[in-house]
Amino acid sequence: MIISILMLASGLTILLTAAHVIIPGTISVAYYFRVPAHVVAVLLIAAGTSAPELIVAIQAGLNGTPQIVWGNIIGSNITNILVVLSIAGLFFPIATTDTQTKRDMILLLAISAIITISAYYFSALPLFVSILLVIILACYTLYLVRLKPDEEEAEKNTEGAELSFKRSLIYCIAGVAGLVFGADLMVNAAVDLAVTLSISKAVIGLTIIAFGTSLPEIAAAIASLFHRRVDMALGSIIGSNIFNIVAGLGITRLVSELPVTTEILVTGIPVMILSTLILALLIFFKQPLGKIISVCFLAIYCLFLWLNLAIGI
């Protein structure tokens, strides 16, 4: 137990340190490459923190456990909105008028609709849909790297660019690696503690692991808000959800069949769509995600966990 506690503390230290360095690194990289910081947040933080979900999805697909693939991707997207943004919103009201964030939100709604229709109509993710998702991934990435910052964004990046180019890259790479490694260390330690305390595996999976895999996004989002970069906080979360779907489901389906289980159809997809729609309404109508909405989001997430436990997922 003592070793687990030390691992938990070490993981938290690594996570916080990584969150502290990755935001200034990201802003500086955006300045040197003359792109919006939002773009670097999506391509680096979102894609980087989504890498574990992609690896888990591919491994689960190859092992013949599609329910884990769907549960991992859908669960991660739900947690990112209902938990990550809610925790960040308890500290800072989150609101944006950023045009790019709205465009990303439209894309997230579109691809969420695509996989929802596929799941309910085909009871699986067809191969042609996965090919479409991979094409969307390629086009979206190409679109992002071609974006240029406006005058206000360029001024923000200039003010925040306090690092050399080399140090900026080191901060970004080390930051992403630290977020992922620190979270993994904390999850493993928490699972060991839970097993020692005789907590059931179902509860461990639905709470510790589900929450733990979103720790990088939580740390990055709060760090972004501390630096007054709401665009980066929202960009990393929305971008992470986009990459989860187009890469996690799209690429995995290329190597394995992905039939949908009843549990995913009953609770997973409906809650994902509901949370995504609510976030979209907040963004499009310029409503801040403050303490009250954050508490409501967390309440919905708790209800989601309770439903999963009740039906025995």
N, C-alpha and C positions, 0 to 999 in steps of 0.2 A: 504493500500500500504506500509506503514511504517513497519508493521509486516512482510510482505512478503520480504522486503529488509533485515530486520534483520535475517529472516530465511535463506535467500540466503547467507548472510555473515557467519552465523553460520555453515551452511552446507559446505561452502568452507573451513572454518577453520578446521572442523572435517575431511574433505577429505584430506587436506594437511598434517595434523598431522598423520593421519592413514598411508598415503603413506610414511611419514618420518620414521615410526617405523617398518613397515611390512618388508622392505627389509633386514635390519640387523637381524631382528627376523628370517626370512626365511633362511638366510645364516647360522646362528647359529644352527637352527634346523637341517639343512642339515649336519652340522659338527657332531653334537651329534648322529644322526642316521646313519652316514656314508653312505649317499646317495648324488648324485649330487644335487646342488641347483636348477638346472633346474627341477628336479623331484618334489621338494617341491613347486616350483613356479607353476607347472602344477596342482598338487593335491590340493594345498591350495589356491593360488591366483586365478588360472583359474577356478577351480571348485567352489570356494567360491563366486567369482564375477559373475559366471554363475547361481548361485542359484536363483536370482530374475527372470531370464528368464524362468527357469524351473517351478517355482511356477506360473508365469503368464500363461505359456503354459498349464499346467495342469488345472488351473482354467478356462481358455478359452475353453479348450476341453470339460470339464464337463458342461460348460454353452452353448455348442452347437455353438461356434463361431470359426470354424477351420481356417478361414481366419486370425484371430488374432494370432493363433498358428504359422502358416506359416510365417506371416509378422513379428512376434516377433523374431523368430529364424533366418530367412533369413536376415532380416534387421540388427540384431545384428552382424551377421558374416560380412556383408558388412561394417558396421560402424567400426568394430574392425580393419579391414585391411585398408580401405580407409581414415578413420579419425584418429583412435588411433595411428597407426603406422606413419601416415603422420605428425601428430602433434609432436610425439616424434622425427621423422626424421628431422624436422625443427630445432631442438636443437642439435641433435647428429646424425652423419651418422651411419646407422644401417647395419652392415654386420657381417656374422658369417661363420665359417668353422666347427661349432659344428656338429658332426655326429648325435647326438640324435635329434637335431632340424630338420635335413633333414629327419630322420625317421618319426618324427611327421608330417612333411609336406606331406610325401607320404601317411600317414594314412588319413590326412585331404582331400587330393585329392581323395582318394578311396571312402570315405564315402560321399563326395560331389557328386561324380559320381553316387553312389548308389541311393541317394535321387533324383537326377536329372532324371535318367532313370525311376525311379518309378513314379515321378510326370508327366512326359510326356507320358509314356506308359500306366499307370493305371489311370492317373488323380486323384491319391490319394496315400497315403502311405499304402500299404498292410500290413496285420498283420504279415506275415512271414518276411517282411523286418524290421519291428519294433523289432521283436524277434532277428533278426540278429544284429541289432544295439545295443541292450541291451547286447548281448553276446560279441560284440566287446568292449563295455564299461567295462565289467567285466575283459576281457582278457587284455585290455590296462592298467587298473588300477593295475592288478596283475603284469604285465610286469614292470611297473614303480617302484613299491615298491621293486622289486628284483634287480634293477640296482645298481651298485657300481661305485663310482667316480674314474676317473683315477688319476694319480699322480698330474697332473697340476690342476685338479679340486679340489682335496683334499687340495692342498697347498692354493688355493684361499679361500676355506672354512675355513681353519685354520686361515688365516690372517684376515678373516672377523668375526670370532667367538669371539666376545668381550663380549657376554652376558652369564649369567648362563643359565642352561637348563630351569629352571622354568620361568625365565624372557623371554627367547626366545619364549616359548609357549604362554605366556601372550601377548607379542608383536604381534605374528602371529594372534592369535584369535581376539585380540582387533583391529588389523590392518584391517583384513577382515571385521569385524563388522562395523568399522568406515568408510571404503570405501563405503560399501553398504548403511549405514544409512546416511552418509553425502551427497552422491549422491541423495538419495531419498528426503532428505530435500531440496536440491537445485532444483530438478525437480518440486516438489510441489510448492515451492515458485515462480519459474519461470512461471509455469502454471497460478498461481493466478495473477501474474503481467500481463501476456499476456491477460488473460480474462478481467482484469481491463482496459487494453489499447485497448480492442475490437479487438484483433487479432483472426482470425478464428481458429476453432478447428482442421481443416485439417493441417494448417500451424503449429499449436502447436504440433500436433502429429508427423509430419514429421521432425520437427526441434528440439524443446526443449526436447521432450520425447525421440526421437531417439538418440540425442546427449547425453542427461542426463543419459540414462542407460549405456552408455559407459564411463562415467566419472571415475568409479573405475579402469577400464583397462588403461585409459589415465594416471591417477595419478600413478598407479603401474609401468607402462612402463617407464615413465619419471624418476621416483625414481630409478628404476633398472639401467637406463643409467647413472644417476648421480653417482652410485656406480660402474660404469664400468662393469656392468653385462649384456651384450647384450644377452647372452644365456637365462637369466631370463626374459628379456623384450619380446623376441620373443617366448619363451616357454609359458609365461602366455597368450599371444594373440592367438597363434596357439592352445594351450591347451583349451582355452576358446571356440574357434570355434568348436573344436572336441567335447567337452562336450555339447555344444549347440545342436549339431546334434544327437549324440548318446543318450544323456539323455533327452534333450528337446523334440525331435521328437519321439525317441524310446520309452520312458516311457509314454509319453502322448498318443501315439497310442494304448497302452495297455488298456487305460481306455476310449478311445473315437475314433470315426471314424475321419479321417483327409483327406477329399477331398481337391483338390487344386483349387484355384480360378484362373480365367483368368489373373488377374492382376499379380499374383505371377509368372505365366508362361511367361508373356510378359516382365516384367522388373526385378522382384526380383531375380529369379534363374539365368538368363543370366548375370546380374551384379555380383552376388556372384561368379559364375564360373570364369568370366573374372578376377576379383580381386584376387581370389585364385590362378589362373594360373600365373598371373603376379608376385605375391609374390613368388611362387614356382620357377619361372625362376630366380629371383633375388638371391634366396638362393642357388639353385643348381649351378649357374654360378658365385657365389661369388661376386655379384655386390652389392655395398652399396646402401641403400635407403637413399639418401641425399636430399638436398633442392629441386632440380629440379623434381625428381620423386615424392617427397612428394606433391609438388604443383600440379603435374599432377593427382595424386590420389585424391586430394581435388577437383580438377576440375571435375573429373569423378563422384565424389559423388554429387557435385552440379547439374550436368546434370541428375543424377539419381533422385534427389529430384524434379527437374523441370519436368521430365517425369511423375513422380507420381502425381504431382499437375495438369499437363496438361490432364492426362487421368482420373483424379478424384478419385484416390484411397483414 
